[in-house]
C-alpha cells in the first residue's frame, strides 16, 4: 500500500484542525474558519476518492465513495474560494455557491457513471480552477506574505493538475509527495497569514485606542500595587504633571489621595482586582502635584496589565462644576450685599428650630424711611448703610442669635432659647440701643431708626411661615409709631392682616360688580341750622358678606392701584344721584366727594371728573372735591395745579381733616381751596378754653382767606353752639345727622327744598 496519500490526507487534516483552533482563539476572522473546514473536507475527499476507491468494491460502494469524495472535494473548493473572498472582505452568497456546488457534484457524478478516470480528471480540473481563483484573490493584496500564499495556491493547482496526468486514478507517488510539500507550505502560509492579519489588527486597534486615550478629554490611568503604571495626557494635566515618567515612575497613587479618602480608595482597589467584572463609579476629592484639592468623578474597572490584575480608572475633573455648585449653594442662602445669610437660610433654619421644639423668638427688624436715603443720597450710600447695619448686628449678637437679611431694608434675627417675653424684651431694647450710635458713611453721619416686631415660638405659631408673618405684622404695627420702637405679636394683628388681604383680593371683583354704594351725611349752616349740602361717603357691602369698613378698603385700594377705578365709580354714582335730584326738584345742594391723592397722579383726572358732570348735564358748582390736609401737603406739586384747573372750571375744593397735618400759613395761601374742614380732634375738647382758643384762631385765619369753615364731628349741642360762636360757618356730625341712604337723603332734601320754595313764593 502506498502510504504517501495517507500521509498527505493526515497532514491536510492536521492543518485544517490547526486553522480551526486558531479561529477559535479569535473568532473575528471568518476566513480562517472557512480555510480550516476547506482543508478538513479536502482530506475527507482525498480519503474517499483516490485512496479508498477500489475496483474490487461493489459498484454501489464505489459510486457512494465517488459521490462522497465529489461532495467533499467540491465543498473544499468552494470553502477555499470563500475564505479568499472573505479575506478580501467579500462574501460568496448562498444563491451562488449552493447551485455551483450542486452543478459540480452532478457533473462529477454523471462523468463517473461513464468513466472513473474521466471523473478524476474533471475533479482535478475543478480543483485547479479553485486554487487559481484563490491565488488571484490573494495576489491582489501585494504584501509579501499574501504573495507567498498566492504562490502556494499556484503550487497546489499544479499538484491537482498533475494528479490525473501521472496516474489515471490520481494515485501517483510523485503527486502525493508534491502534494505534501505544497499543502504543508500553503497551510503554514495560511496560518502565518492569519496570525499576521490578527496581529496587524491588534496593532491597529492598539494604535487606535492609544490615539483615543491620548486625545481624550477624560483622564485615564492604570493603577497596580499603589503605583501609577500609565496615565494619558488628560490625566497628567488634571494632576498637574507634564512628564509621564515622573508620574508613572516615582508617584504612588496614595500621594494623590487625601488622607481621609485613602482607606476607601484602597478598599475599592482591592475589590476591583478581585472581580474581573467589577465596575465602580465614584466621586470625591483628590490632590494635584502641588497638593491643591481637586474634585473628580471616576469609573474604576478591572483590566490585566502585563499578565497581572490592575485597576483601570477613567476620571473627569469636576472641580470647576463643584465650585460653581458651591457658589450657587452659597448664593442660595447668602446675601451678597451684606455678607449675611438670606431669606432662604432663615426659612431653612426656622424649619430646623421648629422641628427641634425648643422655645425661640423671631425678630423682624425694618429700617425706617430707608427709601429716603436712596432717594437723597443715592443707592450706593443706601447699600453701604445696609452693609454697616448688617455688620454691626452680626458683631454684636450673642452666640444664641443669628441674623439674616430678608430683603431690601428688612432683617430677621432668630434668638434661640428665649422662653420668656421679658428676656426677648431686654434683648430687643439692647438691639435698639445698639443702633442709636450714628453710622459714618461717605463723609456723612446717618442716624438710623428701626421698627421691630417679635413673634414667639410656640405660642405665636408652630411653623416658620406663621412665625415670620406674625413678626412682620408686629413690625408693621410698630412702624405706626414714631422713632425706633417694637411690638410683640398678638392674634388681633393676624385678623387685621387677613382683613387687609381679603379686601385687596376682592376689590377688583367688587368694583366690577358695583358692590359699592354711597351714603350722604348732611351739612348745616351755622346759626340757622339749615341744610346746605352733603358729603358723599362710600360704603362696601359684599354680596352675602358683612360690610367692609372704609378704614380697610380705602387703603387697600390705594395699595393695589384700584383707587382710580373706585374713585371713578364714586364720581359716577354721585353725579347720577345729583342728576336724579335735579330732575326731581329742579335745583341742587352741593355734594362733596373725597378724592385720594393717588387719583391726582392721573393726568386726565380733571377731564374724567368734568366728563361725569357734562355727561349728566350738571353745573360744576354742584360738586365739591375734598382732599385731606396730609395728602395735599405731601403731594402739593401734583395737587395744586389740578385744584386750580378745577376752580377755573367752577368746581370747588375743600381741605379735609385740618389740624391733623403740618400746614403752614404759606401753604394754606397757595392751596386753591374754598372750604376748610376742622378735624374732629379739634372739636372733641370743646368748649374747653384752650381748645376754643385754637378753633377761634383757625376760624379767623379761614375768614381772612375767605374760606368756608366746616366743623366735623359735632356730637352734641354744646359743641354745636361752641363752634357757631367761635366762627365756623357749617356744621357736620352725628348730633345733627348720621350718614343717610340715598332715599333718606332725598326725603331730607325734599323737605328742605319744599320749605325753600314755599318761602320763595311768599
Secondary structure as UniProt FT lines:
FT   HELIX           4..25
FT   TURN            27..28
FT   HELIX           30..46
FT   HELIX           47..51
FT   TURN            55..56
FT   HELIX           59..87
FT   TURN            88..89
FT   HELIX           94..114
FT   HELIX           116..139
FT   HELIX           144..166
FT   TURN            168..169
FT   HELIX           173..215
FT   STRAND          219..224
FT   TURN            225..226
FT   STRAND          227..231
FT   HELIX           233..239
FT   HELIX           244..249
FT   HELIX           253..256
FT   HELIX           259..274
FT   TURN            276..277
FT   STRAND          279..287
FT   TURN            289..290
FT   STRAND          293..305
FT   TURN            306..307
FT   STRAND          308..317
FT   HELIX           319..333
FT   STRAND          334..335
FT   TURN            336..339
FT   STRAND          340..342
FT   HELIX           343..356
FT   STRAND          360..367
FT   TURN            368..369
FT   HELIX           370..377
FT   HELIX           379..396
FT   TURN            399..400
FT   STRAND          401..407
FT   TURN            408..409
FT   STRAND          410..416
FT   HELIX           421..434
FT   TURN            435..436
FT   STRAND          439..441
FT   TURN            442..443
FT   STRAND          444..446
FT   STRAND          450..457
FT   TURN            458..460
FT   HELIX           464..479
FT   STRAND          485..488
FT   HELIX           491..512
FT   TURN            513..514
FT   STRAND          516..525
FT   TURN            526..528
FT   STRAND          531..541
FT   TURN            543..544
FT   STRAND          547..548
FT   HELIX           550..560
FT   TURN            561..562
FT   HELIX           563..585
FT   STRAND          591..594
FT   HELIX           597..601
FT   TURN            603..604
FT   HELIX           605..615
FT   TURN            616..617
FT   HELIX           620..622
FT   STRAND          623..628
FT   HELIX           629..634
FT   HELIX           636..648
FT   TURN            649..650
FT   STRAND          652..658
FT   HELIX           665..670
FT   STRAND          675..678
FT   HELIX           680..683
FT   TURN            684..687
FT   HELIX           689..704
FT   TURN            705..706
FT   STRAND          708..711
FT   HELIX           717..726
FT   STRAND          730..731
FT   TURN            734..736
FT   HELIX           742..761
//
